[in-house]
Amino acid sequence: MPSLHHIIRESSLKENAPLLIMLHGYGSDENDLYSFSQELPEELFVISLRAPYTMQPFGYAWYSINFEAEKGKWSDNDQAIQSRDLIANFIDEAVVNYPVNKHNITLLGFSQGTILSYAVALTYPEKVKNIIALSGYVNKDIISGDYRKRDYSHLDFYCSHGSVDQVIPVEWARQTPSFLHQLNIKHCYAEFPVGHGVAPQNFYEFKNWLKKRI
């Protein structure tokens, strides 16, 4: 499969750097989450991906969304699965092409990027270590069928959501901790009094969480 378009911030380390891959939300692009990178630890090698589907008049998406539909019919799951596998493939490419540690890879997603981060981690747990899941939820329909049999003991999740999110209801995100607990996955979950976005205190919390794990 072709590589995804991306931008990078190089690490202060010349080899074996911890890798952070950013996955933006619906209608955004690779520059959105990349703005966080200047505040993140300098030893991180940062890659911010652009989703494969072009939107009009601007922006990109990992898959189509029908905002009028019920939760179960909300997403184009076929497109989402294709994007899940594109991201998994890109991780393999990044390990080959950049001076990073394949055993220390973090996915940072926002909204649709979070939904894909969950799907990648739970379908391909051997490819990642940490997940920062902002303003998203778990879509079980885009995780491979045998996920309950997998070993997730090395994974660690930081999950957060806005308590007044007007795009993805906070109730969807509140189902995540019990789901991860059932899979014996280490995780923490936090809510902040904001809408569909990342509050400053949310950023500093996940930044400190990540610092302790790289």
N, CA and C of each residue as an Amber inpcrd file, in Angstrom:
protein
   642
   0.8400000  -1.1990000   0.0000000   0.0000000   0.0000000   0.0000000
   0.8780000   1.2530000   0.0000000   0.4010000   2.3380000  -0.6210000
   1.1980000   3.5670000  -0.6360000   1.2870000   4.1810000   0.7550000
   2.3840000   4.8660000   0.9750000   2.5800000   5.5220000   2.2570000
   1.6380000   6.7150000   2.3950000   1.2850000   7.0390000   3.6260000
   0.4560000   8.2040000   3.9000000   1.3150000   9.4680000   3.9360000
   0.7470000  10.5510000   3.4270000   1.4410000  11.8380000   3.5080000
   1.6240000  12.2060000   4.9830000   2.7890000  12.7800000   5.3150000
   3.0560000  13.0980000   6.7140000   4.1100000  14.1880000   6.8430000
   4.1610000  14.7830000   8.0210000   5.2270000  15.7210000   8.3730000
   5.8910000  15.2030000   9.6360000   7.1500000  15.5960000   9.8440000
   7.8950000  15.0570000  10.9750000   8.5570000  16.1670000  11.7980000
   8.7920000  15.8650000  13.0560000   9.7120000  16.6290000  13.8930000
  10.7550000  15.6510000  14.3900000  11.9950000  15.9010000  14.0550000
  13.0360000  14.9490000  14.4070000  13.3130000  14.9610000  15.9040000
  13.8430000  13.8510000  16.3730000  14.1740000  13.6800000  17.7840000
  15.5480000  14.2640000  18.1010000  15.7620000  14.5740000  19.3690000
  17.0980000  14.9640000  19.8220000  18.0370000  13.7650000  19.8420000
  17.4670000  12.5730000  19.7730000  18.2590000  11.3440000  19.7280000
  18.5600000  10.9850000  18.2780000  19.7300000  10.4700000  18.0280000
  20.1180000  10.1150000  16.6610000  19.6750000   8.7140000  16.2650000
  19.3250000   7.9040000  17.2490000  18.8420000   6.5580000  16.9600000
  17.9540000   6.0740000  18.1000000  17.1310000   5.0910000  17.7680000
  16.2990000   4.4310000  18.7750000  15.3830000   5.3980000  19.5230000
  14.9020000   6.4040000  18.8470000  14.0420000   7.3970000  19.4890000
  12.6360000   6.8490000  19.7020000  11.9810000   7.2270000  20.8040000
  10.5610000   6.8960000  20.9570000   9.7710000   7.6240000  19.8700000
   8.8180000   6.9380000  19.2910000   8.0530000   7.4840000  18.1640000
   6.6330000   7.8410000  18.5940000   6.2100000   9.0420000  18.2230000
   4.8290000   9.4850000  18.4330000   4.1920000   9.7460000  17.0790000
   3.1080000   9.0240000  16.7800000   2.3740000   9.1970000  15.5230000
   1.0380000   9.8680000  15.8320000   0.7720000  10.9760000  15.1440000
  -0.4410000  11.7560000  15.3700000  -1.4790000  11.4870000  14.2870000
  -2.7340000  11.3200000  14.7160000  -3.8460000  11.0420000  13.8090000
  -4.9230000  12.1010000  14.0290000  -5.0910000  13.0040000  13.0670000
  -6.0110000  14.1270000  13.2240000  -7.4730000  13.6950000  13.1070000
  -8.3490000  14.6570000  13.3700000  -9.7840000  14.3960000  13.3080000
 -10.3840000  14.6520000  11.9420000 -11.6670000  14.3860000  11.8360000
 -12.4470000  14.5270000  10.6080000 -12.4300000  15.9810000  10.1290000
 -12.0530000  16.1600000   8.8610000 -12.0760000  17.4870000   8.2680000
 -10.8610000  18.3400000   8.5670000  -9.8760000  17.7760000   9.2360000
  -8.6640000  18.5150000   9.5740000  -7.5150000  18.0230000   8.6980000
  -6.2680000  18.2540000   9.1340000  -5.1200000  17.7670000   8.3780000
  -3.9390000  17.5530000   9.3150000  -2.7990000  17.2410000   8.7340000
  -1.6180000  16.8670000   9.5130000  -1.0390000  18.0150000  10.3410000
  -1.4220000  19.2550000  10.0300000  -0.8820000  20.3940000  10.7770000
  -1.5800000  20.6230000  12.1130000  -2.7510000  20.0610000  12.2690000
  -3.5720000  20.3330000  13.4460000  -2.8910000  19.8690000  14.7360000
  -2.7590000  18.5740000  14.9310000  -2.1390000  18.0570000  16.1450000
  -0.6460000  18.3580000  16.1970000  -0.0480000  18.5630000  15.0400000
   1.3900000  18.8520000  14.9860000   1.7550000  20.0840000  15.8190000
   0.7940000  20.9720000  16.0040000   1.0410000  22.1730000  16.8110000
   1.4100000  21.8180000  18.2520000   1.0320000  20.6270000  18.7070000
   1.4230000  20.1670000  20.0420000   2.9200000  19.8610000  20.1360000
   3.5360000  19.5460000  18.9970000   4.8610000  18.9260000  19.0290000
   5.9300000  19.8020000  19.6790000   5.8160000  21.1280000  19.5340000
   6.8360000  22.0050000  20.1070000   6.8190000  21.9920000  21.6340000
   5.7210000  21.4970000  22.2260000   5.6100000  21.4360000  23.6790000
   5.9010000  20.0420000  24.2290000   6.1650000  19.0950000  23.3520000
   6.3620000  17.7090000  23.7810000   7.8520000  17.4030000  23.9510000
   8.1880000  16.3710000  24.7140000   9.6000000  16.0510000  24.9950000
  10.4280000  15.9550000  23.7180000  11.6370000  16.5410000  23.7600000
  12.4550000  16.6470000  22.5550000  13.0000000  15.3060000  22.0890000
  13.0060000  14.3080000  22.9690000  13.5030000  12.9940000  22.5410000
  12.4960000  12.2460000  21.6630000  11.2560000  12.7050000  21.6530000
  10.2530000  12.0850000  20.7910000  10.5230000  12.3940000  19.3210000
  10.4310000  11.3770000  18.4860000  10.3760000  11.5670000  17.0350000
   8.8880000  11.6420000  16.6940000   8.4590000  12.7730000  16.1670000
   7.0320000  13.0140000  15.9410000   6.7040000  12.9110000  14.4510000
   5.6790000  12.1300000  14.1490000   5.1460000  12.0470000  12.7850000
   3.6570000  12.3590000  12.8430000   3.2340000  13.3330000  12.0680000
   1.8140000  13.6610000  11.9860000   1.2940000  13.2650000  10.6120000
   0.2930000  12.3940000  10.5910000  -0.2260000  11.8310000   9.3450000
  -1.3880000  12.6490000   8.7870000  -1.5310000  12.5890000   7.4710000
  -2.7050000  13.1350000   6.7970000  -3.6110000  11.9720000   6.4000000
  -4.8790000  12.0700000   6.7350000  -5.8410000  11.0260000   6.3690000
  -5.9830000  10.9370000   4.8470000  -6.4000000   9.7570000   4.3260000
  -6.3550000   9.5310000   2.8760000  -7.5110000  10.1000000   2.0660000
  -8.6400000  10.4540000   2.7050000  -9.8090000  10.8780000   1.9400000
  -9.9330000  12.4000000   1.9480000  -9.9490000  12.9860000   0.7370000
 -10.0390000  14.4380000   0.5940000 -11.4810000  14.8980000   0.7390000
 -11.6600000  15.9640000   1.5190000 -12.9890000  16.5450000   1.6990000
 -13.0730000  17.8700000   0.9450000 -14.3000000  18.3070000   0.6890000
 -14.5260000  19.5910000   0.0190000 -15.1370000  20.5900000   0.9930000
 -14.7170000  21.8460000   1.0100000 -13.7090000  22.4390000   0.1260000
 -12.2680000  22.2110000   0.5970000 -12.0940000  21.7170000   1.8340000
 -10.7340000  21.4860000   2.3380000 -10.8050000  20.4550000   3.4610000
  -9.6470000  19.9740000   3.8740000  -9.5780000  19.0060000   4.9640000
  -9.5650000  17.5730000   4.4560000  -9.3530000  16.6690000   5.4020000
  -9.2200000  15.2410000   5.0780000  -9.9580000  14.4100000   6.1250000
 -10.2770000  13.1810000   5.7520000 -10.9840000  12.2780000   6.6600000
 -10.4030000  10.8730000   6.5630000 -10.4900000  10.1490000   7.6670000
 -10.0810000   8.7360000   7.6790000 -11.1900000   7.8630000   7.1110000
 -12.4330000   8.3390000   7.1970000 -13.5830000   7.6380000   6.6050000
 -14.7710000   8.5900000   6.6380000 -15.7860000   8.2640000   5.8440000
 -16.9880000   9.0980000   5.7750000 -17.8310000   8.9350000   7.0340000
 -18.5050000  10.0050000   7.4050000 -19.3980000  10.0000000   8.5610000
 -20.7600000  10.5240000   8.1310000 -21.8140000   9.8730000   8.6040000
 -23.1750000  10.3650000   8.4330000 -23.6500000  10.8850000   9.7850000
 -23.6100000  12.1950000   9.9480000 -23.9040000  12.7790000  11.2570000
 -25.3790000  12.6550000  11.6540000 -26.2330000  12.3060000  10.6980000
 -27.6560000  12.1770000  11.0110000 -28.0240000  10.7690000  11.4760000
 -27.1210000   9.8410000  11.3130000 -27.4430000   8.4400000  11.5840000
 -27.3030000   8.0920000  13.0620000 -27.8730000   6.9570000  13.4320000
 -27.6700000   6.4140000  14.7760000 -26.2300000   5.9480000  14.9120000
 -25.8090000   5.7040000  16.1510000 -24.4100000   5.3660000  16.4000000
 -23.9310000   4.1940000  15.5430000 -24.7400000   3.1450000  15.4480000
 -24.3100000   1.9430000  14.7380000 -24.1290000   2.1400000  13.2440000
 -24.7430000   3.1640000  12.6880000 -24.6540000   3.4160000  11.2470000
 -23.9090000   4.7190000  10.9500000 -23.2350000   5.2300000  11.9400000
 -22.6210000   6.5540000  11.8630000 -21.4370000   6.5840000  10.9180000
 -20.6680000   5.5170000  10.9160000 -19.3810000   5.4850000  10.2300000
 -19.4110000   4.5820000   9.0050000 -18.5950000   4.9240000   7.9930000
 -18.3430000   4.0080000   6.8760000 -17.2580000   3.0430000   7.3520000
 -17.6870000   1.9100000   7.8780000 -16.7420000   0.9980000   8.5260000
 -15.7620000   0.3690000   7.5420000 -16.1800000   0.1950000   6.2880000
 -15.2490000  -0.3640000   5.2990000 -14.0820000   0.5930000   5.0640000
 -14.3900000   1.8740000   4.9120000 -13.3260000   2.8650000   4.7670000
 -12.4700000   2.9350000   6.0340000 -13.1090000   2.8420000   7.1840000
 -12.3730000   2.9140000   8.4520000 -11.3950000   1.7530000   8.5930000
 -11.8200000   0.5640000   8.1870000 -10.9320000  -0.6080000   8.2550000
  -9.7590000  -0.4360000   7.2950000 -10.0250000   0.1060000   6.1030000
  -8.9300000   0.3730000   5.1620000  -7.9300000   1.3580000   5.7630000
  -8.4270000   2.4020000   6.4120000  -7.5390000   3.3760000   7.0390000
  -6.7910000   2.7650000   8.2150000  -7.4680000   1.9230000   8.9820000
  -6.8030000   1.2040000  10.0810000  -5.5830000   0.4480000   9.5570000
  -5.7590000  -0.2430000   8.4600000  -4.6640000  -1.0430000   7.9090000
  -3.5910000  -0.1790000   7.2490000  -3.9900000   0.9590000   6.6740000
  -3.0060000   1.9060000   6.1410000  -2.0970000   2.4180000   7.2550000
  -2.6830000   2.7310000   8.3920000  -1.9040000   3.2320000   9.5330000
  -0.9690000   2.1440000  10.0450000  -1.4800000   0.9210000  10.1710000
  -0.6440000  -0.1900000  10.6240000   0.5290000  -0.4090000   9.6790000
   0.2660000  -0.3130000   8.3870000   1.3170000  -0.4540000   7.3880000
   2.3200000   0.6960000   7.4830000   1.8070000   1.9040000   7.7340000
   2.6950000   3.0540000   7.8570000   3.6470000   2.8990000   9.0510000
   3.1640000   2.3230000  10.1410000   4.0330000   2.0970000  11.2970000
   5.2370000   1.2570000  10.8910000   5.0000000   0.2140000  10.1020000
   6.1070000  -0.6250000   9.6190000   7.0700000   0.1900000   8.7610000
   6.5280000   1.0530000   7.8950000   7.3680000   1.8990000   7.0470000
   8.2040000   2.8630000   7.8870000   7.5850000   3.4460000   8.9170000
   8.2890000   4.4220000   9.7470000   9.4690000   3.7980000  10.4700000
   9.2770000   2.5770000  10.9430000  10.3460000   1.8780000  11.6660000
  11.5420000   1.6190000  10.7490000  11.2660000   1.3900000   9.4780000
  12.3350000   1.1400000   8.5080000  13.0280000   2.4350000   8.0910000
  12.2540000   3.5050000   7.9320000  12.7740000   4.7240000   7.3140000
  13.2730000   5.7930000   8.2760000  12.9300000   5.6720000   9.5430000
  13.3300000   6.6870000  10.5140000  14.0470000   6.0350000  11.6960000
  14.9120000   6.7880000  12.4110000  15.7290000   6.2180000  13.4920000
  14.9460000   6.0860000  14.7960000  13.9470000   5.2210000  14.7730000
  13.0340000   5.1070000  15.9180000  13.0640000   3.7010000  16.5100000
  12.5620000   3.6180000  17.7370000  12.5090000   2.3610000  18.4740000
  11.1580000   1.6830000  18.2200000  11.1680000   0.5600000  17.5430000
   9.9080000  -0.1100000  17.1860000   9.1640000  -0.6440000  18.3970000
   9.8290000  -0.6800000  19.5570000   9.1800000  -1.1560000  20.7750000
   8.6610000  -0.0120000  21.6380000   8.7650000   1.2190000  21.1330000
   8.3210000   2.3730000  21.9180000   7.5590000   3.3390000  21.0160000
   6.3700000   2.9090000  20.6080000   5.5550000   3.6840000  19.6680000
   4.2420000   4.0800000  20.3340000   3.9530000   5.3720000  20.2640000
   2.7230000   5.9280000  20.8230000   1.8580000   6.4750000  19.6960000
   0.5660000   6.1990000  19.7410000  -0.4010000   6.8340000  18.8480000
  -1.1300000   7.9140000  19.6260000  -1.2380000   9.1060000  19.0270000
  -2.0060000  10.1970000  19.6180000  -3.0920000  10.5680000  18.6270000
  -4.3350000  10.3350000  19.0090000  -5.4410000  10.6200000  18.1100000
  -6.4100000  11.6280000  18.6970000  -7.0900000  12.3430000  17.8020000
  -8.1810000  13.2170000  18.2120000  -9.4190000  12.8550000  17.4060000
 -10.5470000  12.6320000  18.0900000 -11.8280000  12.3850000  17.4500000
 -11.7560000  11.1630000  16.5170000 -11.9160000  11.3610000  15.2220000
 -11.8270000  10.2340000  14.2910000 -10.4580000   9.5740000  14.3640000
  -9.4230000  10.3620000  14.5910000  -8.0870000   9.8000000  14.7670000
  -7.9750000   8.9210000  16.0010000  -8.7480000   9.2470000  17.0420000
  -8.7880000   8.4040000  18.2390000  -9.4830000   7.0800000  17.9440000
 -10.5780000   7.1340000  17.2290000 -11.3120000   5.9180000  16.8790000
 -10.4010000   4.9620000  16.1050000  -9.5890000   5.5240000  15.2010000
  -8.6250000   4.7090000  14.4550000  -7.4930000   4.2290000  15.3550000
  -7.0660000   5.0480000  16.3070000  -6.0000000   4.6360000  17.2330000
  -6.4300000   3.4220000  18.0430000  -7.6490000   3.4560000  18.5490000
  -8.1780000   2.2800000  19.2500000  -8.1620000   1.0530000  18.3330000
  -8.6230000   1.2320000  17.1120000  -8.7310000   0.1000000  16.1830000
  -7.3710000  -0.4860000  15.8410000  -6.3740000   0.3770000  15.6260000
  -5.0270000  -0.0980000  15.3240000  -4.4500000  -0.8510000  16.5180000
  -4.5570000  -0.2580000  17.7010000  -3.9650000  -0.8680000  18.9000000
  -4.5990000  -2.2060000  19.2360000  -5.9010000  -2.3260000  19.0630000
  -6.5970000  -3.5480000  19.4520000  -6.5440000  -4.6230000  18.3720000
  -6.2550000  -4.2160000  17.1300000  -6.1000000  -5.1810000  16.0390000
  -4.6450000  -5.5840000  15.8430000  -3.7370000  -4.6320000  16.0430000
  -2.2960000  -4.8600000  15.8600000  -1.5280000  -4.4550000  17.1220000
  -1.8090000  -5.0880000  18.2650000  -1.1900000  -4.6410000  19.5130000
   0.3300000  -4.7340000  19.5210000   0.8710000  -5.6110000  18.6840000
   2.3280000  -5.7700000  18.6510000   3.0320000  -4.5560000  18.0570000
   2.2970000  -3.6760000  17.3880000   2.9090000  -2.5360000  16.7020000
   3.0300000  -1.2880000  17.5760000   2.3120000  -1.2360000  18.6910000
   2.2750000  -0.0100000  19.4880000   2.4390000  -0.3140000  20.9740000
   2.6620000   0.7560000  21.7430000   2.8530000   0.6240000  23.1820000
   1.8660000   1.4880000  23.9620000   1.7960000   2.7760000  23.6150000
   0.9240000   3.7200000  24.3180000  -0.0840000   4.3430000  23.3550000
  -1.2630000   4.6620000  23.8950000  -2.2960000   5.3230000  23.1140000
  -2.8000000   6.5260000  23.8960000  -2.8060000   7.6910000  23.2430000
  -3.4440000   8.8750000  23.7990000  -4.7020000   9.1110000  22.9750000
  -5.8550000   8.9100000  23.5910000  -7.1390000   8.8780000  22.8880000
  -7.9860000  10.0700000  23.3210000  -7.9960000  11.1160000  22.5140000
  -8.6830000  12.3560000  22.8500000 -10.0030000  12.4640000  22.0900000
 -11.0870000  12.6470000  22.8230000 -12.3960000  12.9690000  22.2350000
 -12.8640000  11.9490000  21.2030000 -12.7220000  10.6810000  21.5260000
 -13.1770000   9.6180000  20.6290000 -13.8820000   8.5160000  21.3860000
 -14.0620000   7.3750000  20.7370000 -14.7100000   6.2230000  21.3730000
 -14.2620000   4.9570000  20.6540000 -14.5750000   3.8140000  21.2250000
 -14.2310000   2.5250000  20.6210000 -15.3500000   2.0910000  19.6810000
 -15.0180000   1.8970000  18.4100000 -15.9480000   1.3130000  17.4440000
 -15.5540000  -0.1500000  17.2640000 -16.2930000  -1.0390000  17.9150000
 -15.9330000  -2.4570000  17.9030000 -16.0360000  -3.0690000  16.5010000
 -16.8080000  -2.4230000  15.6110000 -17.0030000  -2.9720000  14.2660000
 -15.7730000  -2.8470000  13.3800000 -14.7820000  -2.0560000  13.8100000
 -13.5740000  -1.9160000  12.9820000 -12.3480000  -2.5280000  13.6720000
 -12.6080000  -3.3590000  14.6780000 -11.5460000  -4.1280000  15.3310000
 -11.6930000  -5.5630000  14.8530000 -10.5810000  -6.2400000  14.5750000
 -10.6750000  -7.6000000  14.0380000 -11.3980000  -8.5220000  15.0250000
 -12.0730000  -9.5320000  14.4850000 -13.0290000 -10.3270000  15.2360000
 -12.5060000 -11.0620000  16.4500000 -11.2340000 -11.3970000  16.4850000
 -10.7240000 -12.2110000  17.5870000  -9.9960000 -11.3780000  18.6460000
 -10.3460000 -10.0970000  18.7520000  -9.5740000  -9.2210000  19.6360000
  -9.6410000  -9.6280000  21.1050000 -10.7100000 -10.2890000  21.5130000
 -10.8260000 -10.6540000  22.9260000  -9.8360000 -11.7540000  23.3300000
  -9.2140000 -12.3870000  22.3490000  -8.2570000 -13.4590000  22.6410000
  -6.8160000 -12.9620000  22.6670000  -6.6050000 -11.6950000  22.3850000
  -5.2440000 -11.1760000  22.2350000  -4.6220000 -10.7810000  23.5720000
  -3.2930000 -10.7100000  23.5540000  -2.5380000 -10.2750000  24.7310000
  -2.2720000  -8.7790000  24.6150000  -2.8960000  -8.0160000  25.5110000
  -2.7290000  -6.5680000  25.5110000  -1.9660000  -6.0890000  26.7470000
  -1.2430000  -6.9860000  27.3840000  -0.6620000  -6.6750000  28.6900000
   0.3650000  -5.5430000  28.6500000   0.9510000  -5.2820000  27.4670000
   1.9680000  -4.2330000  27.3700000   1.3740000  -2.8710000  27.0320000
   0.0930000  -2.8170000  26.6810000  -0.5100000  -1.5650000  26.2440000
  -0.8930000  -0.6720000  27.4210000  -0.9120000   0.6390000  27.1700000
  -1.3290000   1.6040000  28.1730000  -2.0780000   2.7240000  27.4560000
  -3.2590000   3.0770000  27.9500000  -4.1160000   4.0740000  27.3110000
  -4.3480000   5.2800000  28.2160000  -4.2640000   6.4690000  27.6400000
  -4.7650000   7.6800000  28.2770000  -5.9710000   8.1320000  27.4500000
  -7.1410000   8.1920000  28.0700000  -8.3710000   8.5270000  27.3620000
  -8.9910000   9.7630000  28.0050000  -9.4450000  10.6950000  27.1860000
 -10.1070000  11.8760000  27.7360000 -11.2100000  12.3460000  26.7990000
 -12.1210000  13.1310000  27.3720000 -13.2710000  13.5990000  26.5990000
 -13.7930000  14.8840000  27.2190000 -14.3970000  15.7150000  26.3840000
 -15.0790000  16.9070000  26.8830000 -16.4540000  16.5420000  27.4170000
 -16.7730000  17.0150000  28.5970000 -18.0490000  16.6360000  29.2210000
 -19.2460000  17.2700000  28.5360000 -19.0050000  18.3030000  27.7140000
 -20.0990000  18.9160000  26.9460000 -19.8020000  18.8350000  25.4500000
 -19.1830000  17.7330000  25.0300000 -18.8560000  17.5080000  23.6130000
 -20.1390000  17.4640000  22.7930000 -20.2230000  18.3410000  21.8020000
 -21.4160000  18.4340000  20.9650000 -21.3160000  17.5910000  19.6960000
 -20.1670000  16.9530000  19.4560000 -19.9650000  16.1590000  18.2470000
 -20.0280000  14.6570000  18.5610000 -19.2140000  14.2080000  19.4890000
 -19.2380000  12.8150000  19.9450000 -19.7170000  12.8170000  21.3910000
 -20.9080000  12.2950000  21.6590000 -21.4650000  12.3560000  23.0140000
 -20.5310000  11.7320000  24.0520000 -20.4220000  12.4060000  25.1880000
 -19.5350000  11.9020000  26.2360000 -19.9620000  10.5160000  26.7150000
 -21.2440000  10.1930000  26.5640000 -21.7260000   8.8670000  26.9700000
 -21.0430000   7.7510000  26.1820000 -20.7020000   8.0250000  24.9270000
 -20.0000000   7.0230000  24.1270000 -18.6150000   6.7680000  24.7080000
 -17.9260000   7.8520000  25.0860000 -16.5770000   7.7200000  25.6430000
 -16.5980000   7.0530000  27.0150000 -17.6500000   7.2820000  27.7780000
 -17.7290000   6.7110000  29.1310000 -17.8350000   5.1910000  29.1240000
 -18.1240000   4.6180000  27.9740000 -18.1630000   3.1550000  27.8670000
 -16.7630000   2.5550000  27.7380000 -15.7700000   3.4010000  27.4360000
 -14.4230000   2.9150000  27.1480000 -13.7200000   2.2730000  28.3480000
 -13.7250000   2.9000000  29.5450000 -12.9860000   2.2970000  30.6580000
 -13.3970000   0.8590000  30.9690000 -14.6980000   0.5760000  30.9870000
 -15.1310000  -0.7980000  31.2930000 -14.7280000  -1.7570000  30.1800000
 -14.7530000  -1.2810000  28.9300000 -14.3340000  -2.1110000  27.8020000
 -12.8550000  -2.4690000  27.9310000 -12.0170000  -1.4800000  28.2130000
 -10.5810000  -1.7280000  28.3660000 -10.3100000  -2.6110000  29.5900000
 -11.0700000  -2.3990000  30.6470000 -10.9060000  -3.2160000  31.8550000
 -11.1840000  -4.6900000  31.5550000 -12.2020000  -4.9510000  30.7550000
 -12.5380000  -6.3340000  30.3890000 -11.4040000  -7.0130000  29.6360000
 -10.6010000  -6.2140000  28.9310000  -9.4770000  -6.7570000  28.1690000
  -8.1760000  -6.7140000  28.9680000  -8.2880000  -6.3310000  30.2430000
  -7.1190000  -6.2280000  31.1300000  -6.0570000  -5.2750000  30.5710000
  -6.5320000  -4.1490000  30.0410000  -5.6360000  -3.1380000  29.4870000
  -5.4790000  -1.9940000  30.4910000  -4.2420000  -1.6260000  30.7620000
  -3.9690000  -0.4830000  31.6320000  -4.5190000   0.7820000  30.9790000
  -5.1880000   1.6130000  31.7840000  -5.7750000   2.8240000  31.2120000
  -6.1060000   3.8270000  32.3020000  -6.2420000   5.0750000  31.8990000
  -6.8610000   6.0850000  32.7510000  -7.8300000   6.8730000  31.8860000
  -8.8390000   7.4400000  32.5220000  -9.8890000   8.1650000  31.8050000
 -10.1620000   9.4710000  32.5430000 -10.2480000  10.5540000  31.7870000
 -10.5010000  11.8670000  32.3830000 -11.4920000  12.6420000  31.5200000
 -12.2700000  13.4920000  32.1870000 -13.1720000  14.3950000  31.4850000
 -12.8360000  15.8360000  31.8560000 -13.0770000  16.7300000  30.8990000
 -12.8060000  18.1490000  31.1030000 -14.0260000  18.9500000  30.6610000
 -14.2890000  20.0910000  31.3000000 -15.5130000  20.8520000  31.0150000
 -15.4200000  21.6600000  29.7290000 -15.2350000  20.9610000  28.6190000
 -15.1280000  21.6010000  27.3050000 -15.9850000  20.8300000  26.3050000
 -16.0850000  21.3840000  25.0920000 -16.7850000  20.7150000  24.0110000
 -15.8570000  19.7630000  23.2800000 -15.9240000  19.7870000  21.9330000
 -15.1280000  18.8680000  21.1160000 -13.7650000  19.5110000  20.8580000
 -12.9040000  19.4050000  21.8570000 -11.5900000  20.0230000  21.7540000
 -10.7180000  19.5850000  22.9170000  -9.5090000  20.1320000  22.9780000
  -8.5380000  19.7540000  24.0090000  -8.2620000  20.9680000  24.8950000
  -8.6920000  20.9030000  26.1440000  -8.4530000  21.9780000  27.0970000
  -6.9700000  22.0160000  27.4750000  -6.4380000  23.1880000  27.8480000
  -5.0280000  23.2670000  28.2530000  -4.6620000  22.2720000  29.3540000
  -5.5180000  22.1260000  30.3500000  -5.1980000  21.1840000  31.4270000
  -5.2030000  19.7400000  30.9280000  -6.0040000  19.4670000  29.9040000
  -6.0240000  18.1480000  29.2660000  -4.6780000  17.8780000  28.5920000
  -4.1750000  18.8890000  27.8770000  -2.8780000  18.7440000  27.2020000
  -1.7660000  18.4620000  28.2080000  -1.7040000  19.2440000  29.2870000
  -0.6270000  19.0640000  30.2530000  -0.7410000  17.7250000  30.9700000
  -1.9600000  17.2550000  31.1550000  -2.1360000  15.9540000  31.8050000
  -1.6200000  14.8180000  30.9280000  -2.0010000  14.8190000  29.6440000
  -1.5130000  13.7170000  28.7990000  -0.0260000  13.8680000  28.4960000
   0.4810000  15.1100000  28.4550000   1.9210000  15.3240000  28.2720000
   2.7010000  14.6860000  29.4220000   2.2720000  14.9140000  30.6530000
   2.9550000  14.3350000  31.8120000   2.7980000  12.8250000  31.8520000
   1.6280000  12.3430000  31.4390000   1.3860000  10.8990000  31.3590000
   2.3810000  10.2640000  30.3840000   2.5590000  10.9130000  29.2330000
   3.4440000  10.3740000  28.2080000   4.9140000  10.4210000  28.6520000
   5.3040000  11.5120000  29.2910000   6.6870000  11.6610000  29.7540000
   7.1240000  10.4590000  30.6030000   6.2100000   9.9670000  31.4180000
   6.5300000   8.8720000  32.3260000   6.6320000   7.5270000  31.6030000
   6.2240000   7.4860000  30.3370000   6.1240000   6.2090000  29.6210000
   7.0510000   6.0930000  28.4190000   7.8220000   7.1310000  28.1590000
   8.7640000   7.0450000  27.0350000  10.1980000   6.9110000  27.5440000
